[in-house]
Amino acid sequence: MSAWAARKLRTRLAVAYVIATSLVLCAFAIFVAVFVHERLHAEIAHRLDQEVEIAERSLRMDDAGRLVWYAPHGTHEPYLPLRNVSWLDIHRPDGTLIYRVPESNMAGTAAAIPSFEKEHTSGIFSITTPGGVQYRLLQRDIEIAGQRAISRAAISEDQAERQLDILYWVIGLGLPLAVLLSGFGGYQMAGRALVPMSRITAQARAINAERLDARLPVVNRHDELGELTVTFNDLFSRLQRSFEELKRCSADASHELRTPLTIIRSVGEVGLGRHHDEAGYREVIGDMLEEADRLTLLIDSLLALSRVEGLQCPSDIKPVDLGALADDVAIKFGVLAEEKGQTLTLERTGPVSVTGDSGLLHQVIVNILDNAIKYTPPGGRVHLRVDHTDSEAILEIADDGPGIAPENHKKVFERFYRVDVSRSHTVEGFGLGLAITRRVVEIHGGRIEVSSASQTGSVFRVVLPLAVSPKQRDANRG
Amino acid sequence: MRILIVEDEPKLAQALKQGLENEHYEVKVAATGEEGFFLVHAETFDLIILDLMLPGRDGLEALSALRHLGFSTPVLIVSARDTLEDRVRGLDAGADDYLIKPFAFAEVLARVRALIRRGRADEILRFKAADLELDRVTHKATRGGETLDLTAREFELLEYLLLHLDRVVSREMLARDIWREVRRVTPLDNVIDVHMARLRKKVDGAAGHKLIHTLRGVGFMLSEVVP
């Protein structure tokens, strides 16, 4: 774990917040500075433009055909706006002066005025006088009645620079302060937001295997923390359910194991207690051996169940023809139906190919069919059907038995569940077959369900994903 | 025929010894891997029945060591470890057969016979027990000269019973050898019972003398005398 990841979430949130805030503030400051700078320059340029235009209106042609300064009030007084510029002059192309803003207006900047140079082209540019003062200078060619003249106007940039300086100071001092404040605020906010989190942690810590019924209090189920709490509570519910199921299962298992052991024990004890003839002893020993067989079968079934429950997918995957498999099982078990006078029919079309462990799938059909035959009365009907849709293989086993009440439709797949509890000892089996069956179907990516119209038998339906045959694959590709 | 049993559970060892002695084998018991290893060096045996979980030296280890030293005595492993990998490991170490606990004694006997018989060509083509005859070539069975009308499965069953004449055949052996069912959880017992009942009706139904017997909790036996 890096040093960064090792920090508390609160610190990490605050730091991330500070970084984000600084980036945004910097970008904003740069934007403001550039914008203000541009605005000031634009304003200066605009003012120069106006001044020059006003000055040009005062030019007249004299009798000699030369451009001269004409003051409407008979003086050299300029228009008032001309006071806005630092300095303004108009020359003839030959370098002679037509007009210059009087010295009095120029606030002692005369010494700084650069001399007129004809080579200067028109335009606006910055100049620095030998005195070190920055000016913005506008130079323009004018033509009045065929006579050319060049006007120049300049405004000191001092004021604009001062304004910019103030702006830079404000940004330079304010920005770190803002970042500092946002960091502090972010740290506080992250702390506040995380308080319920620590509370949840503490409460979740208190819930353990002994106290699985406790739940976290949900404050607001619509915000993220509420969702987290609800998710946690769901998890606890599931855990509690599986713990309870596990407890019940081990209780059931020990009960089931105890029954044959008790029988072996008492039959043995009673058998020893009295003198029997040989046939009598054979009877006693036979009884004990039968129960030993029952025990073996139970242990094998429990092992089989725990093995398939440990699997996420079948370990041995091959293409399996469900129809052929059903055929095989029907032939094998048909004899049992025959013995009970039942009709066992198999309805199937062509091959229905699924992928999986053929041994386990065989087991699925056997378990369901065995149950169907067991619970169907003599003379009844058991019908097997293998079919498929576009993507799914379907195996249906319908029987004529007493049916299963809707409230038990889910329970039949639970471990150690037997439909009629009171008869549990007369109907053989441990109630593990369907639990194994369901798990096998699940690890094959399928599902199993039972439907039952009461009194008219039940239908077990296994749906498995259809294997893609090479032919289909080609068809899809083409 | 001498058999060595290497098994640390005394009751099981005793039961196996008794059972095998009843079948006229000469049996020695070793309770640990070391003792077994020593006995194999000191004496000659025709077969070793070996438990895997032993105190001291592990059964598999002892077996590998023996095979390494060049002993080729057939070995039948009996173990409670029942996964495919366990079986493969046992057979890889040099075992000739692998039997999972709990087992039916009839099964042990059948495997012992098969292992001792191994290598000898004694393919029997005609079976005879009292007035019951079965011909493997013509695929015909008769009782008292009357041809029995048997299905393929019933013929196979009768053949299996005759092959194990006078010996017990367990349901598990039948499930594995006749129905070729590998998994022990498949509820085949009822199926086997039905077929057996039908076969019995055909073989013993008309005749007064019963040949097929059921041993409760054990299995079936074809024998001229009532067991």
Interface residues (C-beta under 8 A of the other chain):
Chain A: R282 E283 I285 G286 D287 M288 L289 E290 A292 D293 T296 L297 D300 S301 L303 A304 K332 F333 V335 L336 E338 E339 G359 Q363 V366 N367 D370 G429 G433 I436
Chain B: D82 P102 W179 V182 R183 R184 V185 T186 P187 L188 N190 V191 V194 H195 L215 R216 G217 V218
